[in-house]
Amino acid sequence: MNRRQLFKWGSIVGASLATAALSTGVYWKQLKNERRTNLLIAGAAPMVPYVGMLAAAYSQSHPHVDIVIEKGHSRAGLIALQHGGIDLAMMSRDLAANENHMNIHNVLIGIDGIALVTHPDSPISSLSTLQAREVFEGIITNWKELGGADARIQLYGRGDGSTTRASLENILLDGGLLSRQMKELATARDVARAVSTDIHGLGFLSVRNLTDALKALDINGAPVDEKELYLKNYPLTRDMFLVYGSDLSPTASSFIDFTLSGTGQKILADAGLLRVR
């Protein structure tokens, strides 16, 4: 075989090997796609932003998992889980006695705490739950109705899409709407700045955003501190649970483990929840 024939033969073999390698690569890519795993999570709407943050971080180290999160209600999520429609349910309350079956389990992933804040020089230090509700509904509009000065209460808060606002509406207003007279601000820092410079201001913040420039009001006599939040003496708190069945999949189990890990708990703490681990 002369050099030209050898070169021609080598080219044919090389092309064949390249084609084979290309075909193998396509095959493995297709096989990898076919091995993708779905993780379906649904339930309490206030939990969606937090679980979404967890899902985004989890996906970075588990790129083969497609996570779908649907918002609704705690009860609806539990029913979907019991019927096998989803892998994990989100519940912003504990299981009721008639829901606590042997094949249903929940795990606490975080605690939501919201502080009502005023200017440090405000004479008001405490509100009842009812007073706080009527203030943010716009029923009580003057500080004198709460034992303060004869001045209009200026409410400050976050706009639609804020997890803290959604939690306040659910916890304090039972799903109702905040007063239209409330000034909506873009960030927690904006709320803190506005209240700290307005002697007649009242706002709400996640407990993680409290500063010395604000006075956090007691509610029903309970102060806003970590102990009272964990003991549930302070009423503006909400437990966040992931709920699973006895047929927990390896992927769902892995997601729960990530949520309770140091990384997962830091994500939730940075978003405003109290850590549980």
Secondary structure, DSSP 8 states (H G I E B T S, - for coil): --HHHHHHHHHHHHHHHHHHHHHHHHHHHHHHHHT-EEEEEEEEGGGHHHHHHHHHHHHHH-TTEEEEEEEE-HHHHHHHHHTTS-SEEEESS---TTT--TTEEEEEEEEEEEEEEE-TT-S--EE-HHHHHHHHHTS--BGGGGTS-SSB-EEEEE-TT-HHHHHHHHHTSTT----TTSEEESSHHHHHHHHHT-TTEEEEEEGGG--TTSEE-EETTB-SSHHHHHHT-SSSEEEEEEEEETT--HHHHHHHHHHHSHHHHHHHHHTTEE---
